Amino acid sequence: AIHLQKFYREEFGYSEGFLPITESISKRTLALPFYTDLKEEDQEKVVHKLRRAIELFGR
């Protein structure tokens, strides 16, 4: 959950349990990097790692 990342914890004082539904959902989701400057080489690396994880751990 984004509110548990260092910046948000330090800047706003968030801690585990502050947003329990968000925290529960975040444990079952996958955040992939995406932004306009993401190089094709980095995109390929993400795809490779994701495919590898699926092979190892199933769908």
PQR file of N, CA, C, O and H, with PARSE charges and radii, in Angstrom:
ATOM      1  N   ALA A   1       0.848  -1.184   0.000 -0.4000 1.5000
ATOM      2  CA  ALA A   1       0.000   0.000   0.000 -0.0000 2.0000
ATOM      3  C   ALA A   1       0.888   1.239   0.000  0.5500 1.7000
ATOM      4  O   ALA A   1       1.847   1.333   0.766 -0.5500 1.4000
ATOM      5  N   ILE A   2       0.559   2.167  -0.853 -0.4000 1.5000
ATOM      6  CA  ILE A   2       1.415   3.334  -1.038 -0.0000 2.0000
ATOM      7  C   ILE A   2       1.583   4.140   0.247  0.5500 1.7000
ATOM      8  O   ILE A   2       2.644   4.723   0.474 -0.5500 1.4000
ATOM      9  H   ILE A   2      -0.221   2.091  -1.475  0.4000 1.0000
ATOM     10  N   HIS A   3       0.559   4.180   1.085 -0.4000 1.5000
ATOM     11  CA  HIS A   3       0.674   4.979   2.307 -0.0000 2.0000
ATOM     12  C   HIS A   3       1.673   4.382   3.300  0.5500 1.7000
ATOM     13  O   HIS A   3       2.031   5.033   4.282 -0.5500 1.4000
ATOM     14  H   HIS A   3      -0.302   3.706   0.901  0.4000 1.0000
ATOM     15  N   LEU A   4       2.123   3.156   3.055 -0.4000 1.5000
ATOM     16  CA  LEU A   4       3.115   2.536   3.924 -0.0000 2.0000
ATOM     17  C   LEU A   4       4.538   2.684   3.392  0.5500 1.7000
ATOM     18  O   LEU A   4       5.489   2.220   4.021 -0.5500 1.4000
ATOM     19  H   LEU A   4       1.832   2.627   2.257  0.4000 1.0000
ATOM     20  N   GLN A   5       4.684   3.326   2.239 -0.4000 1.5000
ATOM     21  CA  GLN A   5       6.021   3.599   1.737 -0.0000 2.0000
ATOM     22  C   GLN A   5       6.673   4.661   2.615  0.5500 1.7000
ATOM     23  O   GLN A   5       5.997   5.483   3.233 -0.5500 1.4000
ATOM     24  H   GLN A   5       3.912   3.703   1.728  0.4000 1.0000
ATOM     25  N   LYS A   6       7.990   4.625   2.654 -0.4000 1.5000
ATOM     26  CA  LYS A   6       8.774   5.465   3.568 -0.0000 2.0000
ATOM     27  C   LYS A   6       8.344   6.932   3.550  0.5500 1.7000
ATOM     28  O   LYS A   6       8.131   7.518   4.611 -0.5500 1.4000
ATOM     29  H   LYS A   6       8.540   3.957   2.152  0.4000 1.0000
ATOM     30  N   PHE A   7       8.215   7.527   2.380 -0.4000 1.5000
ATOM     31  CA  PHE A   7       7.865   8.950   2.290 -0.0000 2.0000
ATOM     32  C   PHE A   7       6.563   9.248   3.015  0.5500 1.7000
ATOM     33  O   PHE A   7       6.491  10.190   3.804 -0.5500 1.4000
ATOM     34  H   PHE A   7       8.388   7.051   1.518  0.4000 1.0000
ATOM     35  N   TYR A   8       5.537   8.453   2.754 -0.4000 1.5000
ATOM     36  CA  TYR A   8       4.223   8.710   3.343 -0.0000 2.0000
ATOM     37  C   TYR A   8       4.209   8.424   4.845  0.5500 1.7000
ATOM     38  O   TYR A   8       3.525   9.109   5.605 -0.5500 1.4000
ATOM     39  H   TYR A   8       5.596   7.688   2.113  0.4000 1.0000
ATOM     40  N   ARG A   9       4.961   7.417   5.264 -0.4000 1.5000
ATOM     41  CA  ARG A   9       5.050   7.147   6.701 -0.0000 2.0000
ATOM     42  C   ARG A   9       5.737   8.306   7.415  0.5500 1.7000
ATOM     43  O   ARG A   9       5.281   8.757   8.466 -0.5500 1.4000
ATOM     44  H   ARG A   9       5.516   6.861   4.646  0.4000 1.0000
ATOM     45  N   GLU A  10       6.835   8.784   6.835 -0.4000 1.5000
ATOM     46  CA  GLU A  10       7.588   9.860   7.481 -0.0000 2.0000
ATOM     47  C   GLU A  10       6.897  11.211   7.346  0.5500 1.7000
ATOM     48  O   GLU A  10       6.866  11.986   8.303 -0.5500 1.4000
ATOM     49  H   GLU A  10       7.205   8.418   5.981  0.4000 1.0000
ATOM     50  N   GLU A  11       6.351  11.499   6.189 -0.4000 1.5000
ATOM     51  CA  GLU A  11       5.755  12.815   5.936 -0.0000 2.0000
ATOM     52  C   GLU A  11       4.387  12.980   6.599  0.5500 1.7000
ATOM     53  O   GLU A  11       4.059  14.059   7.092 -0.5500 1.4000
ATOM     54  H   GLU A  11       6.376  10.869   5.413  0.4000 1.0000
ATOM     55  N   PHE A  12       3.601  11.922   6.611 -0.4000 1.5000
ATOM     56  CA  PHE A  12       2.224  12.033   7.091 -0.0000 2.0000
ATOM     57  C   PHE A  12       1.918  11.160   8.310  0.5500 1.7000
ATOM     58  O   PHE A  12       0.823  11.226   8.869 -0.5500 1.4000
ATOM     59  H   PHE A  12       3.867  11.046   6.211  0.4000 1.0000
ATOM     60  N   GLY A  13       2.880  10.355   8.712 -0.4000 1.5000
ATOM     61  CA  GLY A  13       2.703   9.545   9.911 -0.0000 2.0000
ATOM     62  C   GLY A  13       1.813   8.329   9.752  0.5500 1.7000
ATOM     63  O   GLY A  13       1.311   7.795  10.741 -0.5500 1.4000
ATOM     64  H   GLY A  13       3.770  10.302   8.259  0.4000 1.0000
ATOM     65  N   TYR A  14       1.610   7.881   8.513 -0.4000 1.5000
ATOM     66  CA  TYR A  14       0.797   6.686   8.304 -0.0000 2.0000
ATOM     67  C   TYR A  14       1.506   5.468   8.885  0.5500 1.7000
ATOM     68  O   TYR A  14       2.735   5.408   8.912 -0.5500 1.4000
ATOM     69  H   TYR A  14       2.017   8.315   7.710  0.4000 1.0000
ATOM     70  N   SER A  15       0.737   4.519   9.339 -0.4000 1.5000
ATOM     71  CA  SER A  15       1.293   3.272   9.838 -0.0000 2.0000
ATOM     72  C   SER A  15       0.347   2.133   9.466  0.5500 1.7000
ATOM     73  O   SER A  15      -0.789   2.353   9.047 -0.5500 1.4000
ATOM     74  H   SER A  15      -0.262   4.568   9.317  0.4000 1.0000
ATOM     75  N   GLU A  16       0.847   0.917   9.633 -0.4000 1.5000
ATOM     76  CA  GLU A  16       0.031  -0.249   9.302 -0.0000 2.0000
ATOM     77  C   GLU A  16      -1.238  -0.245  10.145  0.5500 1.7000
ATOM     78  O   GLU A  16      -1.202  -0.001  11.351 -0.5500 1.4000
ATOM     79  H   GLU A  16       1.770   0.739   9.974  0.4000 1.0000
ATOM     80  N   GLY A  17      -2.349  -0.519   9.492 -0.4000 1.5000
ATOM     81  CA  GLY A  17      -3.637  -0.522  10.164 -0.0000 2.0000
ATOM     82  C   GLY A  17      -4.433   0.750   9.953  0.5500 1.7000
ATOM     83  O   GLY A  17      -5.616   0.804  10.289 -0.5500 1.4000
ATOM     84  H   GLY A  17      -2.378  -0.717   8.512  0.4000 1.0000
ATOM     85  N   PHE A  18      -3.794   1.790   9.394 -0.4000 1.5000
ATOM     86  CA  PHE A  18      -4.475   3.066   9.169 -0.0000 2.0000
ATOM     87  C   PHE A  18      -5.556   2.940   8.098  0.5500 1.7000
ATOM     88  O   PHE A  18      -6.638   3.515   8.223 -0.5500 1.4000
ATOM     89  H   PHE A  18      -2.832   1.747   9.121  0.4000 1.0000
ATOM     90  N   LEU A  19      -5.251   2.184   7.048 -0.4000 1.5000
ATOM     91  CA  LEU A  19      -6.203   1.945   5.960 -0.0000 2.0000
ATOM     92  C   LEU A  19      -6.307   0.432   5.737  0.5500 1.7000
ATOM     93  O   LEU A  19      -5.730  -0.084   4.780 -0.5500 1.4000
ATOM     94  H   LEU A  19      -4.372   1.718   6.947  0.4000 1.0000
ATOM     95  N   PRO A  20      -7.019  -0.273   6.587 -0.5600 1.5000
ATOM     96  CA  PRO A  20      -7.014  -1.739   6.532  0.2800 2.0000
ATOM     97  C   PRO A  20      -7.555  -2.333   5.236  0.5500 1.7000
ATOM     98  O   PRO A  20      -7.049  -3.360   4.785 -0.5500 1.4000
ATOM     99  N   ILE A  21      -8.549  -1.732   4.636 -0.4000 1.5000
ATOM    100  CA  ILE A  21      -9.083  -2.275   3.378 -0.0000 2.0000
ATOM    101  C   ILE A  21      -8.053  -2.114   2.270  0.5500 1.7000
ATOM    102  O   ILE A  21      -7.809  -3.043   1.501 -0.5500 1.4000
ATOM    103  H   ILE A  21      -8.960  -0.898   5.003  0.4000 1.0000
ATOM    104  N   THR A  22      -7.452  -0.937   2.193 -0.4000 1.5000
ATOM    105  CA  THR A  22      -6.399  -0.688   1.206 -0.0000 2.0000
ATOM    106  C   THR A  22      -5.252  -1.669   1.397  0.5500 1.7000
ATOM    107  O   THR A  22      -4.742  -2.228   0.426 -0.5500 1.4000
ATOM    108  H   THR A  22      -7.650  -0.182   2.818  0.4000 1.0000
ATOM    109  N   GLU A  23      -4.851  -1.878   2.624 -0.4000 1.5000
ATOM    110  CA  GLU A  23      -3.747  -2.787   2.915 -0.0000 2.0000
ATOM    111  C   GLU A  23      -4.100  -4.223   2.530  0.5500 1.7000
ATOM    112  O   GLU A  23      -3.254  -4.950   2.009 -0.5500 1.4000
ATOM    113  H   GLU A  23      -5.265  -1.424   3.413  0.4000 1.0000
ATOM    114  N   SER A  24      -5.325  -4.629   2.778 -0.4000 1.5000
ATOM    115  CA  SER A  24      -5.763  -5.969   2.409 -0.0000 2.0000
ATOM    116  C   SER A  24      -5.739  -6.152   0.894  0.5500 1.7000
ATOM    117  O   SER A  24      -5.247  -7.164   0.394 -0.5500 1.4000
ATOM    118  H   SER A  24      -6.013  -4.038   3.201  0.4000 1.0000
ATOM    119  N   ILE A  25      -6.264  -5.185   0.178 -0.4000 1.5000
ATOM    120  CA  ILE A  25      -6.287  -5.261  -1.286 -0.0000 2.0000
ATOM    121  C   ILE A  25      -4.872  -5.249  -1.845  0.5500 1.7000
ATOM    122  O   ILE A  25      -4.570  -5.986  -2.783 -0.5500 1.4000
ATOM    123  H   ILE A  25      -6.663  -4.363   0.584  0.4000 1.0000
ATOM    124  N   SER A  26      -4.005  -4.423  -1.280 -0.4000 1.5000
ATOM    125  CA  SER A  26      -2.645  -4.308  -1.811 -0.0000 2.0000
ATOM    126  C   SER A  26      -1.871  -5.615  -1.674  0.5500 1.7000
ATOM    127  O   SER A  26      -0.928  -5.855  -2.428 -0.5500 1.4000
ATOM    128  H   SER A  26      -4.250  -3.825  -0.517  0.4000 1.0000
ATOM    129  N   LYS A  27      -2.252  -6.454  -0.731 -0.4000 1.5000
ATOM    130  CA  LYS A  27      -1.587  -7.746  -0.563 -0.0000 2.0000
ATOM    131  C   LYS A  27      -1.961  -8.726  -1.670  0.5500 1.7000
ATOM    132  O   LYS A  27      -1.304  -9.754  -1.836 -0.5500 1.4000
ATOM    133  H   LYS A  27      -3.018  -6.260  -0.118  0.4000 1.0000
ATOM    134  N   ARG A  28      -3.012  -8.416  -2.428 -0.4000 1.5000
ATOM    135  CA  ARG A  28      -3.484  -9.313  -3.486 -0.0000 2.0000
ATOM    136  C   ARG A  28      -3.336  -8.702  -4.882  0.5500 1.7000
ATOM    137  O   ARG A  28      -3.908  -9.210  -5.846 -0.5500 1.4000
ATOM    138  H   ARG A  28      -3.546  -7.582  -2.292  0.4000 1.0000
ATOM    139  N   THR A  29      -2.581  -7.629  -4.988 -0.4000 1.5000
ATOM    140  CA  THR A  29      -2.410  -6.972  -6.281 -0.0000 2.0000
ATOM    141  C   THR A  29      -0.937  -6.909  -6.658  0.5500 1.7000
ATOM    142  O   THR A  29      -0.054  -7.107  -5.824 -0.5500 1.4000
ATOM    143  H   THR A  29      -2.116  -7.216  -4.204  0.4000 1.0000
ATOM    144  N   LEU A  30      -0.700  -6.635  -7.902 -0.4000 1.5000
ATOM    145  CA  LEU A  30       0.652  -6.501  -8.420 -0.0000 2.0000
ATOM    146  C   LEU A  30       0.770  -5.141  -9.083  0.5500 1.7000
ATOM    147  O   LEU A  30      -0.008  -4.812  -9.978 -0.5500 1.4000
ATOM    148  H   LEU A  30      -1.417  -6.474  -8.580  0.4000 1.0000
ATOM    149  N   ALA A  31       1.726  -4.364  -8.653 -0.4000 1.5000
ATOM    150  CA  ALA A  31       1.945  -3.041  -9.239 -0.0000 2.0000
ATOM    151  C   ALA A  31       3.101  -3.131 -10.232  0.5500 1.7000
ATOM    152  O   ALA A  31       4.240  -3.404  -9.855 -0.5500 1.4000
ATOM    153  H   ALA A  31       2.359  -4.631  -7.926  0.4000 1.0000
ATOM    154  N   LEU A  32       2.795  -2.899 -11.486 -0.4000 1.5000
ATOM    155  CA  LEU A  32       3.817  -2.909 -12.527 -0.0000 2.0000
ATOM    156  C   LEU A  32       4.258  -1.482 -12.814  0.5500 1.7000
ATOM    157  O   LEU A  32       3.446  -0.559 -12.763 -0.5500 1.4000
ATOM    158  H   LEU A  32       1.869  -2.677 -11.793  0.4000 1.0000
ATOM    159  N   PRO A  33       5.543  -1.293 -13.116 -0.5600 1.5000
ATOM    160  CA  PRO A  33       6.004   0.061 -13.426  0.2800 2.0000
ATOM    161  C   PRO A  33       5.456   0.530 -14.771  0.5500 1.7000
ATOM    162  O   PRO A  33       5.460  -0.214 -15.752 -0.5500 1.4000
ATOM    163  N   PHE A  34       4.995   1.749 -14.797 -0.4000 1.5000
ATOM    164  CA  PHE A  34       4.573   2.347 -16.065 -0.0000 2.0000
ATOM    165  C   PHE A  34       4.694   3.858 -15.956  0.5500 1.7000
ATOM    166  O   PHE A  34       4.181   4.485 -15.029 -0.5500 1.4000
ATOM    167  H   PHE A  34       4.992   2.353 -14.001  0.4000 1.0000
ATOM    168  N   TYR A  35       5.378   4.410 -16.920 -0.4000 1.5000
ATOM    169  CA  TYR A  35       5.530   5.853 -17.034 -0.0000 2.0000
ATOM    170  C   TYR A  35       6.056   6.150 -18.428  0.5500 1.7000
ATOM    171  O   TYR A  35       6.568   5.259 -19.106 -0.5500 1.4000
ATOM    172  H   TYR A  35       5.794   3.901 -17.673  0.4000 1.0000
ATOM    173  N   THR A  36       5.932   7.382 -18.851 -0.4000 1.5000
ATOM    174  CA  THR A  36       6.226   7.726 -20.245 -0.0000 2.0000
ATOM    175  C   THR A  36       7.682   7.507 -20.635  0.5500 1.7000
ATOM    176  O   THR A  36       7.968   7.269 -21.809 -0.5500 1.4000
ATOM    177  H   THR A  36       5.516   8.105 -18.301  0.4000 1.0000
ATOM    178  N   ASP A  37       8.600   7.581 -19.693 -0.4000 1.5000
ATOM    179  CA  ASP A  37      10.016   7.423 -20.016 -0.0000 2.0000
ATOM    180  C   ASP A  37      10.539   6.005 -19.797  0.5500 1.7000
ATOM    181  O   ASP A  37      11.751   5.787 -19.806 -0.5500 1.4000
ATOM    182  H   ASP A  37       8.367   7.775 -18.740  0.4000 1.0000
ATOM    183  N   LEU A  38       9.646   5.047 -19.603 -0.4000 1.5000
ATOM    184  CA  LEU A  38      10.078   3.669 -19.395 -0.0000 2.0000
ATOM    185  C   LEU A  38      10.652   3.139 -20.707  0.5500 1.7000
ATOM    186  O   LEU A  38       9.938   2.986 -21.698 -0.5500 1.4000
ATOM    187  H   LEU A  38       8.662   5.224 -19.596  0.4000 1.0000
ATOM    188  N   LYS A  39      11.935   2.867 -20.693 -0.4000 1.5000
ATOM    189  CA  LYS A  39      12.620   2.432 -21.910 -0.0000 2.0000
ATOM    190  C   LYS A  39      12.162   1.030 -22.313  0.5500 1.7000
ATOM    191  O   LYS A  39      11.768   0.216 -21.478 -0.5500 1.4000
ATOM    192  H   LYS A  39      12.516   2.991 -19.888  0.4000 1.0000
ATOM    193  N   GLU A  40      12.227   0.779 -23.617 -0.4000 1.5000
ATOM    194  CA  GLU A  40      11.809  -0.528 -24.131 -0.0000 2.0000
ATOM    195  C   GLU A  40      12.608  -1.652 -23.482  0.5500 1.7000
ATOM    196  O   GLU A  40      12.062  -2.715 -23.188 -0.5500 1.4000
ATOM    197  H   GLU A  40      12.546   1.440 -24.296  0.4000 1.0000
ATOM    198  N   GLU A  41      13.882  -1.422 -23.260 -0.4000 1.5000
ATOM    199  CA  GLU A  41      14.729  -2.426 -22.606 -0.0000 2.0000
ATOM    200  C   GLU A  41      14.198  -2.750 -21.201  0.5500 1.7000
ATOM    201  O   GLU A  41      14.176  -3.910 -20.790 -0.5500 1.4000
ATOM    202  H   GLU A  41      14.326  -0.558 -23.499  0.4000 1.0000
ATOM    203  N   ASP A  42      13.780  -1.728 -20.485 -0.4000 1.5000
ATOM    204  CA  ASP A  42      13.231  -1.941 -19.144 -0.0000 2.0000
ATOM    205  C   ASP A  42      11.864  -2.620 -19.205  0.5500 1.7000
ATOM    206  O   ASP A  42      11.529  -3.427 -18.337 -0.5500 1.4000
ATOM    207  H   ASP A  42      13.798  -0.785 -20.819  0.4000 1.0000
ATOM    208  N   GLN A  43      11.077  -2.294 -20.229 -0.4000 1.5000
ATOM    209  CA  GLN A  43       9.787  -2.961 -20.411 -0.0000 2.0000
ATOM    210  C   GLN A  43      10.005  -4.456 -20.628  0.5500 1.7000
ATOM    211  O   GLN A  43       9.307  -5.289 -20.051 -0.5500 1.4000
ATOM    212  H   GLN A  43      11.349  -1.638 -20.933  0.4000 1.0000
ATOM    213  N   GLU A  44      10.978  -4.776 -21.465 -0.4000 1.5000
ATOM    214  CA  GLU A  44      11.276  -6.181 -21.744 -0.0000 2.0000
ATOM    215  C   GLU A  44      11.739  -6.901 -20.482  0.5500 1.7000
ATOM    216  O   GLU A  44      11.400  -8.065 -20.268 -0.5500 1.4000
ATOM    217  H   GLU A  44      11.545  -4.099 -21.934  0.4000 1.0000
ATOM    218  N   LYS A  45      12.505  -6.215 -19.656 -0.4000 1.5000
ATOM    219  CA  LYS A  45      12.975  -6.806 -18.403 -0.0000 2.0000
ATOM    220  C   LYS A  45      11.795  -7.112 -17.476  0.5500 1.7000
ATOM    221  O   LYS A  45      11.755  -8.168 -16.845 -0.5500 1.4000
ATOM    222  H   LYS A  45      12.779  -5.269 -19.830  0.4000 1.0000
ATOM    223  N   VAL A  46      10.844  -6.194 -17.396 -0.4000 1.5000
ATOM    224  CA  VAL A  46       9.656  -6.397 -16.561 -0.0000 2.0000
ATOM    225  C   VAL A  46       8.863  -7.593 -17.074  0.5500 1.7000
ATOM    226  O   VAL A  46       8.448  -8.449 -16.291 -0.5500 1.4000
ATOM    227  H   VAL A  46      10.875  -5.335 -17.908  0.4000 1.0000
ATOM    228  N   VAL A  47       8.653  -7.654 -18.380 -0.4000 1.5000
ATOM    229  CA  VAL A  47       7.902  -8.765 -18.974 -0.0000 2.0000
ATOM    230  C   VAL A  47       8.612 -10.086 -18.700  0.5500 1.7000
ATOM    231  O   VAL A  47       7.971 -11.071 -18.332 -0.5500 1.4000
ATOM    232  H   VAL A  47       8.990  -6.959 -19.015  0.4000 1.0000
ATOM    233  N   HIS A  48       9.922 -10.113 -18.875 -0.4000 1.5000
ATOM    234  CA  HIS A  48      10.695 -11.335 -18.631 -0.0000 2.0000
ATOM    235  C   HIS A  48      10.545 -11.793 -17.181  0.5500 1.7000
ATOM    236  O   HIS A  48      10.293 -12.970 -16.921 -0.5500 1.4000
ATOM    237  H   HIS A  48      10.443  -9.314 -19.174  0.4000 1.0000
ATOM    238  N   LYS A  49      10.700 -10.870 -16.246 -0.4000 1.5000
ATOM    239  CA  LYS A  49      10.606 -11.218 -14.821 -0.0000 2.0000
ATOM    240  C   LYS A  49       9.201 -11.687 -14.455  0.5500 1.7000
ATOM    241  O   LYS A  49       9.037 -12.618 -13.667 -0.5500 1.4000
ATOM    242  H   LYS A  49      10.905  -9.914 -16.457  0.4000 1.0000
ATOM    243  N   LEU A  50       8.196 -11.041 -15.026 -0.4000 1.5000
ATOM    244  CA  LEU A  50       6.816 -11.434 -14.746 -0.0000 2.0000
ATOM    245  C   LEU A  50       6.534 -12.832 -15.293  0.5500 1.7000
ATOM    246  O   LEU A  50       5.929 -13.659 -14.612 -0.5500 1.4000
ATOM    247  H   LEU A  50       8.330 -10.284 -15.666  0.4000 1.0000
ATOM    248  N   ARG A  51       6.969 -13.088 -16.512 -0.4000 1.5000
ATOM    249  CA  ARG A  51       6.776 -14.425 -17.094 -0.0000 2.0000
ATOM    250  C   ARG A  51       7.485 -15.489 -16.261  0.5500 1.7000
ATOM    251  O   ARG A  51       6.948 -16.573 -16.032 -0.5500 1.4000
ATOM    252  H   ARG A  51       7.460 -12.416 -17.065  0.4000 1.0000
ATOM    253  N   ARG A  52       8.678 -15.170 -15.819 -0.4000 1.5000
ATOM    254  CA  ARG A  52       9.455 -16.112 -15.001 -0.0000 2.0000
ATOM    255  C   ARG A  52       8.734 -16.407 -13.684  0.5500 1.7000
ATOM    256  O   ARG A  52       8.668 -17.557 -13.251 -0.5500 1.4000
ATOM    257  H   ARG A  52       9.114 -14.290 -16.005  0.4000 1.0000
ATOM    258  N   ALA A  53       8.201 -15.376 -13.060 -0.4000 1.5000
ATOM    259  CA  ALA A  53       7.469 -15.561 -11.802 -0.0000 2.0000
ATOM    260  C   ALA A  53       6.237 -16.432 -12.013  0.5500 1.7000
ATOM    261  O   ALA A  53       5.918 -17.278 -11.178 -0.5500 1.4000
ATOM    262  H   ALA A  53       8.255 -14.441 -13.412  0.4000 1.0000
ATOM    263  N   ILE A  54       5.548 -16.225 -13.130 -0.4000 1.5000
ATOM    264  CA  ILE A  54       4.363 -17.039 -13.430 -0.0000 2.0000
ATOM    265  C   ILE A  54       4.767 -18.493 -13.647  0.5500 1.7000
ATOM    266  O   ILE A  54       4.078 -19.406 -13.190 -0.5500 1.4000
ATOM    267  H   ILE A  54       5.807 -15.537 -13.809  0.4000 1.0000
ATOM    268  N   GLU A  55       5.883 -18.710 -14.344 -0.4000 1.5000
ATOM    269  CA  GLU A  55       6.370 -20.074 -14.550 -0.0000 2.0000
ATOM    270  C   GLU A  55       6.689 -20.750 -13.218  0.5500 1.7000
ATOM    271  O   GLU A  55       6.370 -21.922 -13.019 -0.5500 1.4000
ATOM    272  H   GLU A  55       6.442 -17.969 -14.714  0.4000 1.0000
ATOM    273  N   LEU A  56       7.313 -20.015 -12.320 -0.4000 1.5000
ATOM    274  CA  LEU A  56       7.744 -20.588 -11.047 -0.0000 2.0000
ATOM    275  C   LEU A  56       6.600 -20.793 -10.060  0.5500 1.7000
ATOM    276  O   LEU A  56       6.564 -21.790  -9.340 -0.5500 1.4000
ATOM    277  H   LEU A  56       7.572 -19.063 -12.482  0.4000 1.0000
ATOM    278  N   PHE A  57       5.676 -19.854 -10.032 -0.4000 1.5000
ATOM    279  CA  PHE A  57       4.665 -19.854  -8.974 -0.0000 2.0000
ATOM    280  C   PHE A  57       3.246 -20.108  -9.465  0.5500 1.7000
ATOM    281  O   PHE A  57       2.309 -20.123  -8.667 -0.5500 1.4000
ATOM    282  H   PHE A  57       5.706 -19.043 -10.617  0.4000 1.0000
ATOM    283  N   GLY A  58       3.079 -20.307 -10.756 -0.4000 1.5000
ATOM    284  CA  GLY A  58       1.750 -20.577 -11.298 -0.0000 2.0000
ATOM    285  C   GLY A  58       0.948 -19.317 -11.514  0.5500 1.7000
ATOM    286  O   GLY A  58       1.399 -18.203 -11.249 -0.5500 1.4000
ATOM    287  H   GLY A  58       3.840 -20.295 -11.405  0.4000 1.0000
ATOM    288  N   ARG A  59      -0.261 -19.532 -12.007 -0.4000 1.5000
ATOM    289  CA  ARG A  59      -1.116 -18.379 -12.332 -0.0000 2.0000
ATOM    290  C   ARG A  59      -2.089 -18.112 -11.246  0.5500 1.7000
ATOM    291  O   ARG A  59      -2.888 -17.180 -11.348 -0.5500 1.4000
ATOM    292  H   ARG A  59      -0.628 -20.437 -12.223  0.4000 1.0000
TER
END
